[in-house]
Amino acid sequence: MYKNSLNSLKKAVSDNGMDLYYMNTSDCHMSEYVPEYFRTIAYFSGFSGSMATLLVSQDDAWIFVDGRYHTQADRECAENGIRVMKLGTKDTDDPLTFIEKNFKGKTIGLDGTRTGVSFARALKKKGVRIISKDIYSDLIEDRAALPHGEVSELDIRYTGLSRKKKLEMISYCLGDHAHIVNNLESIAYLFNLRGSDIIHTPVFLSYLVITDGDYYLFADVDRFSEDLLDSLYDDGVIIRSYDSYYDFLSEIRGKKIIIDENKVNYETYLRIRGRGNRILNTRSVIEDMKAVKNPVEQENMRLAHIYDGVAMLRFLMWLDSVDKSTVSEADAARKIDSIRLEYKARDLSFHSIVAYNENAAQMHYSPSDDRPVMLDNSGILLFDTGGHYDEGTTDVTRTVALGEVSNEIRKYFTLVLKSMFNLSEVKFLEGMNGNQLDILARKDLWEEGIDYRCGTGHGVGYLLAVHESPPNIRWGHTDNGSELCELKPGMICSDEPGVYFEGKYGIRCENMVLVVKDEYNEYGQFLRFKTLTLVPFDLNLIDKKYLDERTVRIINAYHKRVYDTLLPYLNEEEAAYLKKITGEL
């Protein structure tokens, strides 16, 4: 199937006078996770992951994936005649460098509505000619429709700020500048609206243009109730159809326009350039507003993590009570999901990752009934899961022993756990960013000569995207530079170091942390992290000989806090089980 669809795309490259065609896994809004309609790389390559670049020439094809997907891409794409380019490994170029080395002076095609401005600019600097054209849509059979679900309003008891107040704040920040926003989470945040267009990310397809004091929201009117429309109109919001966005842009003249070139598509840029417009590239102030959770959001997030802790405790109890050899990875994932949804969650925050032994070496592994993997009463199980609650969003990873494990596994689990607490327990001066703090989570692993090929932590939205930028904790640099964003009180990040040994096993420990103020003295304002996640770690996997006394005290204090906080929400049996698994080291 995939070879035939790929061959049809290669022919389209030739028929359109192109030497190479560029495709990514994003949508028109530069989203990480996308509606089924935009999963076009999957159609032509078989790759089912959330992030990749596919380059297709008249005769060949290459797929570029980061360390999360190396093994997965080999499994899904290599047999389809696609060369897997493993980013982060020796002698593997990134897509831009690859194009410069192999296609300089050639013609590159791309879909401008699904390509970021920053990438298109960088591509032009490589000495190629760009044609912005969709050559693939007519080749896709039985394509899913664009989602068109109802849009709802999130109450102020969850948002902490009214829509009118947020609009006043953004107007003050913009002054006489116009502002164009493609990012769906920013739009949902600003208007206190939520949708269901992307699975496990409660957003709705829309664009936003702020100009001359007016707020134009491009989303079809039949998606809103009459009461919600009245409320939006009362707050000065003008609704236009989703499809009218690009024609509207073509009419804008003589404006100073702020866009974030990492989160605005190239077609938007093409429509507004010239005609007396002056384009300014900077991160949207809405991004910074939503990254810093207000006091109401912070308190709600604390409650969400209590609910999540109860749900995860119930899963651990279930897992401890069953014969693991009768359970598949997919069975365990369904159990986690059902417990969470039957308790307090309104949705999952992403597809649950449940991986046994060597499958856990794939960072974004997905269990499947098509390829069932049975557990056993030995080895380790990694589960990375999360939920959306009215009170916020959670993301937690635990690695547990299902029976006997090797001393090597216990060693690396202990080092990963220590690495996580090395970061979460740091005290640091105001003004520092995730790029500067990342080494704290890696230093013990680096001393062993190992690393993990991903960031240590990502921002987390409030009933929005589980991966929210800024902030970002990583030692390398991203295109949008979010790792250089100053960590500010109210920001929420994950803290998730790990080790991944292909063909053997993977281990990850993850908590979510809130940036809070600590002491202020003659050196300035100190900050620290407050851990939100309330889920025990497996004491059976900890080898104390790899821990110092301080870390032992930290682990014991964490488990005491988990027990004390969750206890009022538990029945007698649950309380007894929690007490057993949170004993002191």
N, C-alpha and C positions, 0 to 999 in steps of 0.2 A: 504493500500500500504506500509506504512512505517513499520508496524508490520511484514509484510512478508520479507521485505528487511533486517530488523534488525534480524529476526530469522535466515536468511541465513548467516548473519555475525557471529552470536553466534555459529552456527554450524561450520563455518570455523575456529573460535578460537579453538574449540575442536579438529577438524580434524588436526590442525597444532601443537597440543601438547602445546598449550598456556593456561594460566589461565586467562589472561586479554589482551585486545588489546587497544592500545592508538591511538586516532586520533585527529588531530587538524584541524583548518580551513585554514591553510596556504598552500602554494604551495612549489615547490622545492627551492624557493628563499626567504622564510620566509616573504612573502608579507602579508599585512593586508587584502587588497582586491585582489581577485584572478580571473583568467579566469573560465568560467563555468566548464571546464574540471576538475577542482580541488574542486568543491563544493560537496565533497563526504559526509560530515557530513549531509548536507541537504538531500541527497538521503536516508541515513539510519535512520535519526531521524525526519525529517520535519522541523528542525530549519533553518531559513532563514537569521539569523544575520551574521555579519562579523567576529565574534570572539567567539570561544567556544572550550571546550575540551570534547570529547566523550570517555568514557571508557566502554568497552563491555566485559563482562565475558561470560562464557558458559551458564549462566542462567539469567543474569541481565544486566542493562545498566544505566549509569549515565551521565548527561550532566552538565558541570560546566560553568556558565556564570557570568559576572560581573554585576554591578548595572545597566548598560545601558539596559540589556536584561532580567532582572528578570521576568517582566510581560509577555514579548514576549515568553520566553521559556515555561512558564506555559501554555500559550495558544497553542503553536505549538507542544510541546513534551509530556506533561503529559498524554494526551489521548493515546499516542503510547506506554505506559508502560515504559517510561523513567523517572528516578528520577531526578528532577531538583535541582541542587546544587547551591544555590545562594551565590556566593562569596561576602565577605564583611559583611555578616550577622552573628549573633551569632551562634556558634556551627557548622559552615560550614567550613570544611577543604578545603584547596587548593588541586589540583590533586595529587601533590607529597606527601603531608602529608596523604591524603586518601589512596594512594597506600601503603605507609609505614605501616599504621595501619592495613590494610586489606589484603595485598598481599605480605608481606615480605617473602622472601625465595621462591617466586613463579616465574613463567616465564611470562614475559611481551613482547608482540609483538608490533612492530611499523614499520612504513615505514621510513627507514633512509634517503630517499631523501626528506622527508617532515617534518623532525624533526630536530630542532636545536641542535648543538653540546652541548650547555650549558645545555639544558634540559636532553639530554641523559646522560651526566655526572652526573647531579643531581639525576637522576633516579637510576643509578648504585649505588650511595652512600646510597640508601634506602634499599640495601640488596636484590635486585632482579636480575634475569638473563634476559638479553635482547636478543631477536631475531629480527633482522632487516629484515623484509619481507613484501611485499605487498600482503595481503591476500584478498583484497576487490575489486580490479579492475575487476577481472573475474566475479564478482557478479553483476556489474552494467550494466543494459540494456540500449541501446540507449544513450550511453555516448557521450557528446559533444566532438568534435575534439579539439586538441590543436590549438590555434590561429596561424595564419601564414600571418599576414598582412604586408604591405609595411613599411619599415623603412625610415624616412626622416631626414634631417639635419635642425637644428635650426640655423638661421643666427646669425652672431656675433653681429649684432645691438641689439639682444635680450640677448645673452649670456654674452657679455662683454669681454669674453676671447676666443681665438681660441682653437680648439682641440689640436693643436701642443703645445701651451703654457701650457695648463693643463697637458699634458703628460710630458712636461719638469719639471713642478712643482712636479708631483707625483714621477717621477724618482729621483729627488733630495731628496725628503723626504724618499724614500725607501732605498737609498744607495745600498748595496749588498744583500738586502732581496728580496725574491720572495713574491708575494702578490696574494691571491686568493679572488675573490669577487663574491658572489652570488646575492647580492642586486641589483634589477633591476633599482631603481632610481639612485643609484651611477654610474652604468654603463652608463645609458642614459645621466647623467650629464657630466661625464668625456669625452665622445665622442661627446657631443653636438648633440645627436640623440634622436628622439622621435618615438614612435610607437603607436599601438592601441590594444595591446593584453589584457589589463585589462580595463574594461569599466570605463571611467572617470579618468583613470590614464594613461597618454600617454607614456607607456614603452613597451618594447618588450622582449620576453623570450630570455635570453642570460646568459652566464657566462663569467668571465674575469680571465685570469691568466697572471700575469706580472712576467717574469723571464728572467734573463740574458739580460736585456735591451730590450726584445721583449714584445709586447702586443698582446696576443692571445684572440680574441673575438670569442666566440662560439655562432654563430647565422647563420642560413642557408643563403648561399650566394644569393639565388634567391629572398631574401627579400630586396635587395639593388639595386638601379639603377646602371648602368655602371659608370655614372659620380661620384656617391657617393663612389662606390668601388675604383675608381681611386684616389679619395681624401683620402680615408682611407689608401690605400697602400702608397701614398705619405707621409703620416704622420707616417708610420712604423707600421701600424696595420695589423696583420695577421688574416685572417678569417678562422675559422674552423667550421664544422657543429655542430649544437646544440647537437646532439646525440653522438658526439665523445668526449665529455668533460670528462667523467669518465675514459675512456681508456687512455686519455692523462695524467690524474692525476697519473695513475698507473706507468707511466714511469719516474716520477720526483724522483730524488735521490740526496742526499747530499746537500739539500738546507735549508737555514733558511727561514721559510715561515710564513708570517703574515696572520692570519685570525681573524675575529671577530666571536667568537663562538656563539654569539646571532643571527648572520645573515648569518651563513654558515651552510649547512645541514650536518647531521651526516655521510651520505655516503661519502661526500667529505673528512671528517676527516679520515674515515676508509681507504680510498684510498691512503692518503699521509702519514699516520703514519708509522714509521719504515723506513727501507731502507736508514738510515743515515740522514733523514730529522729531523730538529729541528723546532717544531711548537710553534709560539709565538701568544698568544691571546691578542688582543687589538683592540680598535675601529679603523676602517679604516680611514686613513687620508682623503680619498675622502669624507667621511661623514662630516668631519669638514670643508672641502673646500666648499661643497655645502650649508652647513648651514649658512655660512657667505656670504651674498649676496654682490657682488661687486657694485661699484657706478652705473654702467649701469643698473644692475638688480634692484637696489633700485629705480632709477628714473622710470624705466618701471613699477615697482610695484605700484608706486604712480599713474601713468596713469591708470593702470588696475582698481584701486579702484575708480577713478573718473568715468570710464565707468560703473563699477558695481553700483556705487551710482545712476547714471542716470537710469539704468535698474530697480533698486529696487524702486526708486521714482515712476516710471511709474506703477509698480505693486501696490504700495500703493494707487495711484490715482484710478486705476481700482477697487481695493477692496473697496475703499470708495464710489464708484459710483454705485455698484450693490446691489441688494437685496440678502443678504448673504444666505437666506434660499433656494435660487435656485442654490447654488454652493456647490459642495462636496470638501472634502480635496484634492482629486485627481485632480479635476478641477482647484483648486487654484495652485497646484503644476505644472500642465501643463502650466498655465498662466505665472507663474514665469519663467519657463524654456524657453517658446517661446519668451518672452520679452528679455531675456538675449541673446539668440541665434540669434534673429533677429537684435540685436543691434551690439555688438562687439565681443561677446564670440565665441570661436571656439568649446567649449564643456562645459559641466557641470563639476565641480570638484568632485562631488559625487551626489548620488541620493538625490533629494530634500526631506527634511523632512517638512511636513506640518501637524500639529496636532492641533485638536480642543479640548479645555477643558481637560477632563481626559486623552485623548490620549497623550497629551503633557507630562504626567508623565512618559512616556516611552522615554528615552533619544534618542534612535535611532529608533523611530517609522517610519513606512513606509506606506503612504497612498495607498489605493488599490481600484481599480474598482470592485474587487471581494467582498470586504467588504466595500461598499461605506458609508462614514459618511458625512451627510449633515451639513453644517454650519447653523448658525442662527444669528439673529440680536441682540445677547446678548452673554456674555461670552468672552473668549479670544482665540486668534489663535497664535500659535508659528510656525514660519517658519525658518528653518536652511538650507541655500542654499549657493551655490558658483559657480564660473565659472573659466574656463581656458581661458585666453587671450594670444595672442602672447606676451603681456607685463607682464604676470605673472598669479598667482592663487589667488582667493579670497575665503573667508569663512565668512559668516555673519549670525547671528541669531537675530531676532527681535520677540518680543511678543507684540501683539496689541489688543486693545479692539474692539469688534464687536458691542458693545452696552453697556448696563448697566452691571456693574461688582460690586462685593462686596467690602466693605472696607478692608476685609482681603486680597483680591487679590491685591488691590492697595498698601497695606502695604508691601507685600512681593515683588511685582514688584519694588517698590522704594528701598527696601533693596538690592535686586539683582543688580539694576542699580548702587547704591552707591558702592557696593562691587566691581563691574567691574572697576569703576573709582578709587577706593582706590588703585588698583593695577596699572592701566595704568598711573596714575599721580605721582607715587613714583619716588624719586631720590635716587640712591643707588651707593655704591662704587663698582668699578671694582673688579671682582673676585667672586661676589655673583652668586648664581645659583637659579634655579626655586624652589628648595626645601626650600630655605631660604625665598623666597618672597611670597610663596603661602598663608601664613596666612593672608596677607593683604586683599585677596579676600574672606576670610572665616570669619574673626573676627566678623563682624556685624551679620552674620548668626549664628555663634557659640553662640553668646550672647543670641540668641533666642532659643538655644538648638536644632538647626537643622544643617544639612550638606548636601552635594551632593556627591554621591558615584562614583566620577570620578576625573580626574585631572582638573585643572583650565585652563591650556593652553598647546597647542602642537605646535611644529614647523610646518611651512608651506613651501612647496617646490616652486620652480620657474618653473611653467608649468610642475610640476611633482606630487608627492603624496601630497594630502591636509593634511595628517598627516605625518610629517617628523621628524625624530629623528637624532641627538639632535636638539634643546633643548626640555625641557619639564618642565612644571610648575605644581607641585603637592607636597603634604606634605608626602605622602607615598613613598615607594620605588618600582621601577620596576626591572625586571630581568636584563635589560641592563644598569641600573643606569643613564639613560639620564637626570633625574631630578637633578643630581649632576653636569651636564655639566655647565661650566662657561658661563654666558650670555655675549656675545661679540657684539660690534658694528657691525651692518649688519645682525644680526640674526632677524628673523621674527617669532612671536608667535601669537597664538590666546589668548584671555582673555575672558573667558566665564563661570562665576559662574552661578548657578541656584538653584532653589528649585523644588522638585518633590514630590507631595503628591498623592500617588497611589489612583486611583478611584475618584480624585477630579480635579486636574489640575497640569500643570507644567509651569514654567517660566524660561526663559534663555535670557540673553543679551550677545552678543558677538561682539567684535571688534578685528581686527588684529592690532598688534603693532610692530614697528621696534625699535630695540635697537640702540640708538645713544649716542654720547659723550655729556657730559655736561661740567661743569667747572673742571679745574685742579687746585689744591691748595696744601698746605702742608700736607693734609691728603691723597692725592692721586687723581686718576682720578675718577670723578663721571660720572655716566651714567643715562640715563632716557629712557622712551619709547616715541616714536612718533606714534600717532594713524594714521593708514592708512585708515581704513574704514570710509565711508562718507554716512551714512544712518541715518535719524532721528529716535529718540525714541518717543514712543507715550506719548505725554504730558498728555493725559487723564488718564493715569495709574499712574501718579506721585502724591504722597501725600507728600507735603512739610514738614509736621510735623515730618517726619522721616529723614529729611536732615539737615545738618549743613550749615552755610552760604558759606563755602568753596566749598562744593559739588554743591550748587546751582550755584555758579559762574562758576564752571567747566562745568556743563551741558549747561548753557547759552553760554559759549564760544565755546563749541563743536558745538552746533547748528548754531552759527554764522559762524563758519568755514565751516560747511557743505553747508550753503547757499551761502557764498561767493565763494567757490570753484566750486560748481556745476553750478552756475548761467550762466556762459558763454556757457554752453552746452545745455541749456534749451530753449524751445519756451516760448511764453508769458504765455500760460495757465499753463505750468509746473512750471514756475518761481513763479506765483501767488500762486499756491498750496503749493510749498515748503516754501514760506514766511509764509503762514498761519500755517503750522505745525512745524515751527522752532522758534516760538515766545518765548520771555523770560518768565521764570517762575516768 
